[in-house]
Amino acid sequence: VTDDHDAIINTIKAANAAGGGVVWFPPLTFKCAGGIVPGEELNDITLKGCPGSQLYFDYAPSPQPNFYLYGNHITLDSLYIDTAATTRAEMGSCIVFPQGDHITVQNCYITNSAGAGIYIQAGTVSPYSVTNFDFSHNVIYNTFADGILIADGAAHGTISDNLIHTTGDDGISISWNALNTNS
């Protein structure tokens, strides 16, 4: 089986360089031996799976986020993501957003995450790291941490109609730092 890691990152970067667009995942199995971490701010990017497409992340022994994405108007839609984790790892969350505006994760199936299924990292940009987010109609199954973790530094978001089952911690965890006076 081919490692599709670099091809996926290069395709996302090419769409970003063109001013945004949709990166389609056809009905195939994609294997990634590393996380999808483009290393640049993304704008107007949609990652969309077709029925039958599957992203399979298999890299041991030190898990990292499967998707580490930041920027504006980022959408993950209809992706089937299997991270194949067998133990908990704090950095092993499936989808991580450290900052951004208008972030959407919808109609995704996330399974076997070493950390949280979807994670908004603690506030790294003042006053909020992620604003205007929508996580809806996802299935999050068998995570070693929270299904959805919203850390301090998120604002104006919606979490609705998700099925979250068999998590290592909470189904949905929303934390708030009492020192943040901009809440």
Salt bridges, closest charged atoms under 4 A:
ASP6 OD1 - HIS5 ND1 2.91
ASP77 OD2 - LYS48 NZ 2.90
GLU90 OE2 - ARG88 NE 2.98
ASP101 OD2 - HIS102 ND1 2.80
ASP161 OD2 - HIS137 NE2 3.89
ASP169 OD2 - ARG88 NH1 2.89
